[in-house]
Amino acid sequence: MCLAIPARVIQISEQNLGLVELGGVVREASFMLLPDVRLGDYVLLHAGYALQKVDEAEAEETLRLLAEMAEAGRAEA
């Protein structure tokens, strides 16, 4: 199963590379599949590649649900 996580674009370089932020963690990302990405956009990130842009509200809801699932998993353990 593949999982793409919403992340906010915080830096873009000239080579279609840049940085995204997810819950305080900053990662390198390739934007070669999204030439129209802008700072502040939310993207679905998988294996270091931004696959598509997503609406900010949708991204935040997805992140909230992922955090809720993680917390439930910790409570069960």
mmCIF file as gemmi writes it, N, C-alpha and C atoms, coordinates in Angstrom:
data_model
loop_
_atom_site.group_PDB
_atom_site.id
_atom_site.type_symbol
_atom_site.label_atom_id
_atom_site.label_alt_id
_atom_site.label_comp_id
_atom_site.label_asym_id
_atom_site.label_entity_id
_atom_site.label_seq_id
_atom_site.pdbx_PDB_ins_code
_atom_site.Cartn_x
_atom_site.Cartn_y
_atom_site.Cartn_z
_atom_site.occupancy
_atom_site.B_iso_or_equiv
_atom_site.pdbx_formal_charge
_atom_site.auth_seq_id
_atom_site.auth_asym_id
_atom_site.pdbx_PDB_model_num
ATOM 1 N N . MET Axp A 1 ? 0.846 -1.167 0 1 0 ? 1 A 1
ATOM 2 C CA . MET Axp A 1 ? 0 0 0 1 0 ? 1 A 1
ATOM 3 C C . MET Axp A 1 ? 0.897 1.238 0 1 0 ? 1 A 1
ATOM 4 N N . CYS Axp A 2 ? 0.55 2.193 -0.815 1 0 ? 2 A 1
ATOM 5 C CA . CYS Axp A 2 ? 1.276 3.448 -0.873 1 0 ? 2 A 1
ATOM 6 C C . CYS Axp A 2 ? 0.491 4.51 -0.113 1 0 ? 2 A 1
ATOM 7 N N . LEU Axp A 3 ? 1.213 5.412 0.5 1 0 ? 3 A 1
ATOM 8 C CA . LEU Axp A 3 ? 0.573 6.473 1.251 1 0 ? 3 A 1
ATOM 9 C C . LEU Axp A 3 ? 1.244 7.794 0.903 1 0 ? 3 A 1
ATOM 10 N N . ALA Axp A 4 ? 0.454 8.753 0.486 1 0 ? 4 A 1
ATOM 11 C CA . ALA Axp A 4 ? 0.951 10.1 0.227 1 0 ? 4 A 1
ATOM 12 C C . ALA Axp A 4 ? 0.419 10.997 1.341 1 0 ? 4 A 1
ATOM 13 N N . ILE Axp A 5 ? 1.277 11.825 1.887 1 0 ? 5 A 1
ATOM 14 C CA . ILE Axp A 5 ? 0.955 12.667 3.034 1 0 ? 5 A 1
ATOM 15 C C . ILE Axp A 5 ? 0.903 14.13 2.601 1 0 ? 5 A 1
ATOM 16 N N . PRO Axp A 6 ? -0.097 14.884 3.055 1 0 ? 6 A 1
ATOM 17 C CA . PRO Axp A 6 ? -0.119 16.312 2.745 1 0 ? 6 A 1
ATOM 18 C C . PRO Axp A 6 ? 1.022 17.042 3.453 1 0 ? 6 A 1
ATOM 19 N N . ALA Axp A 7 ? 1.678 17.927 2.731 1 0 ? 7 A 1
ATOM 20 C CA . ALA Axp A 7 ? 2.773 18.728 3.284 1 0 ? 7 A 1
ATOM 21 C C . ALA Axp A 7 ? 2.707 20.122 2.663 1 0 ? 7 A 1
ATOM 22 N N . ARG Axp A 8 ? 3.145 21.129 3.428 1 0 ? 8 A 1
ATOM 23 C CA . ARG Axp A 8 ? 3.105 22.525 2.963 1 0 ? 8 A 1
ATOM 24 C C . ARG Axp A 8 ? 4.447 22.897 2.351 1 0 ? 8 A 1
ATOM 25 N N . VAL Axp A 9 ? 4.405 23.5 1.176 1 0 ? 9 A 1
ATOM 26 C CA . VAL Axp A 9 ? 5.618 23.917 0.463 1 0 ? 9 A 1
ATOM 27 C C . VAL Axp A 9 ? 6.187 25.162 1.145 1 0 ? 9 A 1
ATOM 28 N N . ILE Axp A 10 ? 7.463 25.078 1.564 1 0 ? 10 A 1
ATOM 29 C CA . ILE Axp A 10 ? 8.086 26.217 2.231 1 0 ? 10 A 1
ATOM 30 C C . ILE Axp A 10 ? 9.277 26.792 1.463 1 0 ? 10 A 1
ATOM 31 N N . GLN Axp A 11 ? 9.749 26.066 0.453 1 0 ? 11 A 1
ATOM 32 C CA . GLN Axp A 11 ? 10.857 26.581 -0.357 1 0 ? 11 A 1
ATOM 33 C C . GLN Axp A 11 ? 10.85 25.888 -1.71 1 0 ? 11 A 1
ATOM 34 N N . ILE Axp A 12 ? 11.132 26.663 -2.757 1 0 ? 12 A 1
ATOM 35 C CA . ILE Axp A 12 ? 11.225 26.116 -4.114 1 0 ? 12 A 1
ATOM 36 C C . ILE Axp A 12 ? 12.5 26.65 -4.746 1 0 ? 12 A 1
ATOM 37 N N . SER Axp A 13 ? 13.294 25.743 -5.337 1 0 ? 13 A 1
ATOM 38 C CA . SER Axp A 13 ? 14.507 26.162 -6.027 1 0 ? 13 A 1
ATOM 39 C C . SER Axp A 13 ? 14.279 26.135 -7.536 1 0 ? 13 A 1
ATOM 40 N N . GLU Axp A 14 ? 15.269 26.569 -8.271 1 0 ? 14 A 1
ATOM 41 C CA . GLU Axp A 14 ? 15.16 26.619 -9.73 1 0 ? 14 A 1
ATOM 42 C C . GLU Axp A 14 ? 15.164 25.24 -10.378 1 0 ? 14 A 1
ATOM 43 N N . GLN Axp A 15 ? 15.618 24.24 -9.698 1 0 ? 15 A 1
ATOM 44 C CA . GLN Axp A 15 ? 15.725 22.898 -10.277 1 0 ? 15 A 1
ATOM 45 C C . GLN Axp A 15 ? 14.508 22.027 -9.959 1 0 ? 15 A 1
ATOM 46 N N . ASN Axp A 16 ? 13.345 22.628 -9.683 1 0 ? 16 A 1
ATOM 47 C CA . ASN Axp A 16 ? 12.125 21.893 -9.319 1 0 ? 16 A 1
ATOM 48 C C . ASN Axp A 16 ? 12.302 21.067 -8.051 1 0 ? 16 A 1
ATOM 49 N N . LEU Axp A 17 ? 13.194 21.52 -7.187 1 0 ? 17 A 1
ATOM 50 C CA . LEU Axp A 17 ? 13.379 20.905 -5.884 1 0 ? 17 A 1
ATOM 51 C C . LEU Axp A 17 ? 13.013 21.929 -4.833 1 0 ? 17 A 1
ATOM 52 N N . GLY Axp A 18 ? 12.853 21.476 -3.617 1 0 ? 18 A 1
ATOM 53 C CA . GLY Axp A 18 ? 12.558 22.42 -2.556 1 0 ? 18 A 1
ATOM 54 C C . GLY Axp A 18 ? 12.338 21.712 -1.24 1 0 ? 18 A 1
ATOM 55 N N . LEU Axp A 19 ? 11.661 22.412 -0.34 1 0 ? 19 A 1
ATOM 56 C CA . LEU Axp A 19 ? 11.4 21.882 0.984 1 0 ? 19 A 1
ATOM 57 C C . LEU Axp A 19 ? 9.912 21.928 1.286 1 0 ? 19 A 1
ATOM 58 N N . VAL Axp A 20 ? 9.457 20.923 2.019 1 0 ? 20 A 1
ATOM 59 C CA . VAL Axp A 20 ? 8.087 20.892 2.516 1 0 ? 20 A 1
ATOM 60 C C . VAL Axp A 20 ? 8.138 20.681 4.017 1 0 ? 20 A 1
ATOM 61 N N . GLU Axp A 21 ? 7.054 21.077 4.687 1 0 ? 21 A 1
ATOM 62 C CA . GLU Axp A 21 ? 6.984 20.948 6.14 1 0 ? 21 A 1
ATOM 63 C C . GLU Axp A 21 ? 5.744 20.14 6.491 1 0 ? 21 A 1
ATOM 64 N N . LEU Axp A 22 ? 5.939 19.23 7.414 1 0 ? 22 A 1
ATOM 65 C CA . LEU Axp A 22 ? 4.844 18.382 7.876 1 0 ? 22 A 1
ATOM 66 C C . LEU Axp A 22 ? 4.984 18.199 9.376 1 0 ? 22 A 1
ATOM 67 N N . GLY Axp A 23 ? 4.135 18.838 10.133 1 0 ? 23 A 1
ATOM 68 C CA . GLY Axp A 23 ? 4.165 18.692 11.585 1 0 ? 23 A 1
ATOM 69 C C . GLY Axp A 23 ? 5.478 19.096 12.215 1 0 ? 23 A 1
ATOM 70 N N . GLY Axp A 24 ? 6.108 20.125 11.687 1 0 ? 24 A 1
ATOM 71 C CA . GLY Axp A 24 ? 7.379 20.596 12.219 1 0 ? 24 A 1
ATOM 72 C C . GLY Axp A 24 ? 8.597 19.918 11.626 1 0 ? 24 A 1
ATOM 73 N N . VAL Axp A 25 ? 8.388 18.889 10.816 1 0 ? 25 A 1
ATOM 74 C CA . VAL Axp A 25 ? 9.497 18.185 10.161 1 0 ? 25 A 1
ATOM 75 C C . VAL Axp A 25 ? 9.647 18.735 8.751 1 0 ? 25 A 1
ATOM 76 N N . VAL Axp A 26 ? 10.873 19.083 8.379 1 0 ? 26 A 1
ATOM 77 C CA . VAL Axp A 26 ? 11.158 19.625 7.054 1 0 ? 26 A 1
ATOM 78 C C . VAL Axp A 26 ? 11.844 18.547 6.224 1 0 ? 26 A 1
ATOM 79 N N . ARG Axp A 27 ? 11.351 18.357 5.011 1 0 ? 27 A 1
ATOM 80 C CA . ARG Axp A 27 ? 11.895 17.344 4.1 1 0 ? 27 A 1
ATOM 81 C C . ARG Axp A 27 ? 12.166 17.955 2.732 1 0 ? 27 A 1
ATOM 82 N N . GLU Axp A 28 ? 13.128 17.384 2.026 1 0 ? 28 A 1
ATOM 83 C CA . GLU Axp A 28 ? 13.353 17.77 0.631 1 0 ? 28 A 1
ATOM 84 C C . GLU Axp A 28 ? 12.269 17.138 -0.222 1 0 ? 28 A 1
ATOM 85 N N . ALA Axp A 29 ? 11.909 17.829 -1.295 1 0 ? 29 A 1
ATOM 86 C CA . ALA Axp A 29 ? 10.877 17.31 -2.194 1 0 ? 29 A 1
ATOM 87 C C . ALA Axp A 29 ? 11.183 17.722 -3.622 1 0 ? 29 A 1
ATOM 88 N N . SER Axp A 30 ? 10.757 16.891 -4.544 1 0 ? 30 A 1
ATOM 89 C CA . SER Axp A 30 ? 10.845 17.207 -5.969 1 0 ? 30 A 1
ATOM 90 C C . SER Axp A 30 ? 9.478 17.697 -6.433 1 0 ? 30 A 1
ATOM 91 N N . PHE Axp A 31 ? 9.483 18.819 -7.142 1 0 ? 31 A 1
ATOM 92 C CA . PHE Axp A 31 ? 8.247 19.377 -7.693 1 0 ? 31 A 1
ATOM 93 C C . PHE Axp A 31 ? 8.185 19.216 -9.212 1 0 ? 31 A 1
ATOM 94 N N . MET Axp A 32 ? 8.98 18.305 -9.76 1 0 ? 32 A 1
ATOM 95 C CA . MET Axp A 32 ? 9.039 18.155 -11.217 1 0 ? 32 A 1
ATOM 96 C C . MET Axp A 32 ? 7.701 17.738 -11.821 1 0 ? 32 A 1
ATOM 97 N N . LEU Axp A 33 ? 6.814 17.119 -11.031 1 0 ? 33 A 1
ATOM 98 C CA . LEU Axp A 33 ? 5.498 16.729 -11.536 1 0 ? 33 A 1
ATOM 99 C C . LEU Axp A 33 ? 4.469 17.844 -11.392 1 0 ? 33 A 1
ATOM 100 N N . LEU Axp A 34 ? 4.846 18.918 -10.681 1 0 ? 34 A 1
ATOM 101 C CA . LEU Axp A 34 ? 3.933 20.036 -10.43 1 0 ? 34 A 1
ATOM 102 C C . LEU Axp A 34 ? 4.623 21.357 -10.741 1 0 ? 34 A 1
ATOM 103 N N . PRO Axp A 35 ? 4.789 21.691 -12.002 1 0 ? 35 A 1
ATOM 104 C CA . PRO Axp A 35 ? 5.523 22.915 -12.35 1 0 ? 35 A 1
ATOM 105 C C . PRO Axp A 35 ? 4.84 24.2 -11.886 1 0 ? 35 A 1
ATOM 106 N N . ASP Axp A 36 ? 3.554 24.142 -11.521 1 0 ? 36 A 1
ATOM 107 C CA . ASP Axp A 36 ? 2.837 25.351 -11.11 1 0 ? 36 A 1
ATOM 108 C C . ASP Axp A 36 ? 2.715 25.492 -9.59 1 0 ? 36 A 1
ATOM 109 N N . VAL Axp A 37 ? 3.463 24.685 -8.823 1 0 ? 37 A 1
ATOM 110 C CA . VAL Axp A 37 ? 3.39 24.752 -7.369 1 0 ? 37 A 1
ATOM 111 C C . VAL Axp A 37 ? 3.953 26.088 -6.871 1 0 ? 37 A 1
ATOM 112 N N . ARG Axp A 38 ? 3.361 26.619 -5.796 1 0 ? 38 A 1
ATOM 113 C CA . ARG Axp A 38 ? 3.759 27.908 -5.22 1 0 ? 38 A 1
ATOM 114 C C . ARG Axp A 38 ? 4.022 27.743 -3.727 1 0 ? 38 A 1
ATOM 115 N N . LEU Axp A 39 ? 4.778 28.666 -3.163 1 0 ? 39 A 1
ATOM 116 C CA . LEU Axp A 39 ? 5.014 28.677 -1.725 1 0 ? 39 A 1
ATOM 117 C C . LEU Axp A 39 ? 3.678 28.724 -0.99 1 0 ? 39 A 1
ATOM 118 N N . GLY Axp A 40 ? 3.567 27.936 0.055 1 0 ? 40 A 1
ATOM 119 C CA . GLY Axp A 40 ? 2.338 27.888 0.836 1 0 ? 40 A 1
ATOM 120 C C . GLY Axp A 40 ? 1.328 26.874 0.355 1 0 ? 40 A 1
ATOM 121 N N . ASP Axp A 41 ? 1.496 26.361 -0.872 1 0 ? 41 A 1
ATOM 122 C CA . ASP Axp A 41 ? 0.598 25.316 -1.367 1 0 ? 41 A 1
ATOM 123 C C . ASP Axp A 41 ? 0.769 24.052 -0.529 1 0 ? 41 A 1
ATOM 124 N N . TYR Axp A 42 ? -0.296 23.266 -0.466 1 0 ? 42 A 1
ATOM 125 C CA . TYR Axp A 42 ? -0.209 21.935 0.113 1 0 ? 42 A 1
ATOM 126 C C . TYR Axp A 42 ? -0.147 20.937 -1.026 1 0 ? 42 A 1
ATOM 127 N N . VAL Axp A 43 ? 0.734 19.954 -0.87 1 0 ? 43 A 1
ATOM 128 C CA . VAL Axp A 43 ? 0.907 18.923 -1.89 1 0 ? 43 A 1
ATOM 129 C C . VAL Axp A 43 ? 0.826 17.56 -1.22 1 0 ? 43 A 1
ATOM 130 N N . LEU Axp A 44 ? 0.455 16.549 -1.999 1 0 ? 44 A 1
ATOM 131 C CA . LEU Axp A 44 ? 0.557 15.174 -1.527 1 0 ? 44 A 1
ATOM 132 C C . LEU Axp A 44 ? 1.965 14.698 -1.828 1 0 ? 44 A 1
ATOM 133 N N . LEU Axp A 45 ? 2.676 14.292 -0.789 1 0 ? 45 A 1
ATOM 134 C CA . LEU Axp A 45 ? 4.073 13.898 -0.907 1 0 ? 45 A 1
ATOM 135 C C . LEU Axp A 45 ? 4.206 12.39 -0.74 1 0 ? 45 A 1
ATOM 136 N N . HIS Axp A 46 ? 4.868 11.747 -1.695 1 0 ? 46 A 1
ATOM 137 C CA . HIS Axp A 46 ? 5.129 10.311 -1.63 1 0 ? 46 A 1
ATOM 138 C C . HIS Axp A 46 ? 6.55 10.06 -2.1 1 0 ? 46 A 1
ATOM 139 N N . ALA Axp A 47 ? 7.347 9.447 -1.244 1 0 ? 47 A 1
ATOM 140 C CA . ALA Axp A 47 ? 8.724 9.082 -1.571 1 0 ? 47 A 1
ATOM 141 C C . ALA Axp A 47 ? 9.527 10.274 -2.087 1 0 ? 47 A 1
ATOM 142 N N . GLY Axp A 48 ? 9.263 11.449 -1.525 1 0 ? 48 A 1
ATOM 143 C CA . GLY Axp A 48 ? 10.03 12.635 -1.893 1 0 ? 48 A 1
ATOM 144 C C . GLY Axp A 48 ? 9.519 13.38 -3.109 1 0 ? 48 A 1
ATOM 145 N N . TYR Axp A 49 ? 8.42 12.928 -3.69 1 0 ? 49 A 1
ATOM 146 C CA . TYR Axp A 49 ? 7.853 13.585 -4.875 1 0 ? 49 A 1
ATOM 147 C C . TYR Axp A 49 ? 6.481 14.171 -4.552 1 0 ? 49 A 1
ATOM 148 N N . ALA Axp A 50 ? 6.294 15.415 -4.918 1 0 ? 50 A 1
ATOM 149 C CA . ALA Axp A 50 ? 4.982 16.044 -4.797 1 0 ? 50 A 1
ATOM 150 C C . ALA Axp A 50 ? 4.143 15.545 -5.979 1 0 ? 50 A 1
ATOM 151 N N . LEU Axp A 51 ? 3.056 14.855 -5.678 1 0 ? 51 A 1
ATOM 152 C CA . LEU Axp A 51 ? 2.258 14.219 -6.726 1 0 ? 51 A 1
ATOM 153 C C . LEU Axp A 51 ? 1.11 15.085 -7.225 1 0 ? 51 A 1
ATOM 154 N N . GLN Axp A 52 ? 0.505 15.842 -6.318 1 0 ? 52 A 1
ATOM 155 C CA . GLN Axp A 52 ? -0.594 16.722 -6.713 1 0 ? 52 A 1
ATOM 156 C C . GLN Axp A 52 ? -0.818 17.762 -5.631 1 0 ? 52 A 1
ATOM 157 N N . LYS Axp A 53 ? -1.413 18.888 -6.024 1 0 ? 53 A 1
ATOM 158 C CA . LYS Axp A 53 ? -1.77 19.91 -5.054 1 0 ? 53 A 1
ATOM 159 C C . LYS Axp A 53 ? -3.103 19.536 -4.422 1 0 ? 53 A 1
ATOM 160 N N . VAL Axp A 54 ? -3.26 19.922 -3.15 1 0 ? 54 A 1
ATOM 161 C CA . VAL Axp A 54 ? -4.521 19.686 -2.456 1 0 ? 54 A 1
ATOM 162 C C . VAL Axp A 54 ? -4.952 20.971 -1.76 1 0 ? 54 A 1
ATOM 163 N N . ASP Axp A 55 ? -6.24 21.088 -1.563 1 0 ? 55 A 1
ATOM 164 C CA . ASP Axp A 55 ? -6.83 22.214 -0.87 1 0 ? 55 A 1
ATOM 165 C C . ASP Axp A 55 ? -6.329 22.244 0.581 1 0 ? 55 A 1
ATOM 166 N N . GLU Axp A 56 ? -6.08 23.446 1.102 1 0 ? 56 A 1
ATOM 167 C CA . GLU Axp A 56 ? -5.562 23.587 2.46 1 0 ? 56 A 1
ATOM 168 C C . GLU Axp A 56 ? -6.479 22.939 3.499 1 0 ? 56 A 1
ATOM 169 N N . ALA Axp A 57 ? -7.772 23.146 3.391 1 0 ? 57 A 1
ATOM 170 C CA . ALA Axp A 57 ? -8.714 22.56 4.355 1 0 ? 57 A 1
ATOM 171 C C . ALA Axp A 57 ? -8.676 21.037 4.297 1 0 ? 57 A 1
ATOM 172 N N . GLU Axp A 58 ? -8.613 20.485 3.096 1 0 ? 58 A 1
ATOM 173 C CA . GLU Axp A 58 ? -8.543 19.031 2.936 1 0 ? 58 A 1
ATOM 174 C C . GLU Axp A 58 ? -7.241 18.492 3.53 1 0 ? 58 A 1
ATOM 175 N N . ALA Axp A 59 ? -6.132 19.19 3.287 1 0 ? 59 A 1
ATOM 176 C CA . ALA Axp A 59 ? -4.833 18.773 3.824 1 0 ? 59 A 1
ATOM 177 C C . ALA Axp A 59 ? -4.866 18.776 5.346 1 0 ? 59 A 1
ATOM 178 N N . GLU Axp A 60 ? -5.389 19.845 5.94 1 0 ? 60 A 1
ATOM 179 C CA . GLU Axp A 60 ? -5.43 19.945 7.392 1 0 ? 60 A 1
ATOM 180 C C . GLU Axp A 60 ? -6.337 18.887 8.009 1 0 ? 60 A 1
ATOM 181 N N . GLU Axp A 61 ? -7.455 18.58 7.365 1 0 ? 61 A 1
ATOM 182 C CA . GLU Axp A 61 ? -8.345 17.534 7.861 1 0 ? 61 A 1
ATOM 183 C C . GLU Axp A 61 ? -7.665 16.172 7.779 1 0 ? 61 A 1
ATOM 184 N N . THR Axp A 62 ? -6.976 15.893 6.71 1 0 ? 62 A 1
ATOM 185 C CA . THR Axp A 62 ? -6.253 14.627 6.566 1 0 ? 62 A 1
ATOM 186 C C . THR Axp A 62 ? -5.181 14.502 7.639 1 0 ? 62 A 1
ATOM 187 N N . LEU Axp A 63 ? -4.428 15.571 7.874 1 0 ? 63 A 1
ATOM 188 C CA . LEU Axp A 63 ? -3.393 15.544 8.906 1 0 ? 63 A 1
ATOM 189 C C . LEU Axp A 63 ? -3.998 15.346 10.298 1 0 ? 63 A 1
ATOM 190 N N . ARG Axp A 64 ? -5.138 15.958 10.546 1 0 ? 64 A 1
ATOM 191 C CA . ARG Axp A 64 ? -5.814 15.784 11.828 1 0 ? 64 A 1
ATOM 192 C C . ARG Axp A 64 ? -6.227 14.324 12.024 1 0 ? 64 A 1
ATOM 193 N N . LEU Axp A 65 ? -6.787 13.719 10.976 1 0 ? 65 A 1
ATOM 194 C CA . LEU Axp A 65 ? -7.21 12.321 11.061 1 0 ? 65 A 1
ATOM 195 C C . LEU Axp A 65 ? -6.022 11.377 11.245 1 0 ? 65 A 1
ATOM 196 N N . LEU Axp A 66 ? -4.917 11.641 10.562 1 0 ? 66 A 1
ATOM 197 C CA . LEU Axp A 66 ? -3.714 10.812 10.727 1 0 ? 66 A 1
ATOM 198 C C . LEU Axp A 66 ? -3.184 10.902 12.154 1 0 ? 66 A 1
ATOM 199 N N . ALA Axp A 67 ? -3.19 12.118 12.724 1 0 ? 67 A 1
ATOM 200 C CA . ALA Axp A 67 ? -2.739 12.293 14.104 1 0 ? 67 A 1
ATOM 201 C C . ALA Axp A 67 ? -3.666 11.559 15.073 1 0 ? 67 A 1
ATOM 202 N N . GLU Axp A 68 ? -4.959 11.604 14.801 1 0 ? 68 A 1
ATOM 203 C CA . GLU Axp A 68 ? -5.94 10.906 15.634 1 0 ? 68 A 1
ATOM 204 C C . GLU Axp A 68 ? -5.723 9.399 15.583 1 0 ? 68 A 1
ATOM 205 N N . MET Axp A 69 ? -5.451 8.866 14.399 1 0 ? 69 A 1
ATOM 206 C CA . MET Axp A 69 ? -5.19 7.43 14.262 1 0 ? 69 A 1
ATOM 207 C C . MET Axp A 69 ? -3.91 7.045 14.989 1 0 ? 69 A 1
ATOM 208 N N . ALA Axp A 70 ? -2.88 7.856 14.896 1 0 ? 70 A 1
ATOM 209 C CA . ALA Axp A 70 ? -1.622 7.576 15.581 1 0 ? 70 A 1
ATOM 210 C C . ALA Axp A 70 ? -1.832 7.562 17.099 1 0 ? 70 A 1
ATOM 211 N N . GLU Axp A 71 ? -2.595 8.511 17.596 1 0 ? 71 A 1
ATOM 212 C CA . GLU Axp A 71 ? -2.875 8.571 19.033 1 0 ? 71 A 1
ATOM 213 C C . GLU Axp A 71 ? -3.658 7.35 19.485 1 0 ? 71 A 1
ATOM 214 N N . ALA Axp A 72 ? -4.629 6.927 18.696 1 0 ? 72 A 1
ATOM 215 C CA . ALA Axp A 72 ? -5.407 5.73 19.033 1 0 ? 72 A 1
ATOM 216 C C . ALA Axp A 72 ? -4.512 4.491 19.06 1 0 ? 72 A 1
ATOM 217 N N . GLY Axp A 73 ? -3.581 4.423 18.133 1 0 ? 73 A 1
ATOM 218 C CA . GLY Axp A 73 ? -2.641 3.29 18.103 1 0 ? 73 A 1
ATOM 219 C C . GLY Axp A 73 ? -1.739 3.276 19.319 1 0 ? 73 A 1
ATOM 220 N N . ARG Axp A 74 ? -1.292 4.448 19.772 1 0 ? 74 A 1
ATOM 221 C CA . ARG Axp A 74 ? -0.46 4.522 20.971 1 0 ? 74 A 1
ATOM 222 C C . ARG Axp A 74 ? -1.259 4.126 22.212 1 0 ? 74 A 1
ATOM 223 N N . ALA Axp A 75 ? -2.526 4.507 22.265 1 0 ? 75 A 1
ATOM 224 C CA . ALA Axp A 75 ? -3.37 4.191 23.416 1 0 ? 75 A 1
ATOM 225 C C . ALA Axp A 75 ? -3.604 2.695 23.537 1 0 ? 75 A 1
ATOM 226 N N . GLU Axp A 76 ? -3.703 2.009 22.405 1 0 ? 76 A 1
ATOM 227 C CA . GLU Axp A 76 ? -3.921 0.556 22.412 1 0 ? 76 A 1
ATOM 228 C C . GLU Axp A 76 ? -2.671 -0.21 22.811 1 0 ? 76 A 1
ATOM 229 N N . ALA Axp A 77 ? -1.507 0.35 22.551 1 0 ? 77 A 1
ATOM 230 C CA . ALA Axp A 77 ? -0.246 -0.342 22.837 1 0 ? 77 A 1
ATOM 231 C C . ALA Axp A 77 ? 0.102 -0.26 24.262 1 0 ? 77 A 1
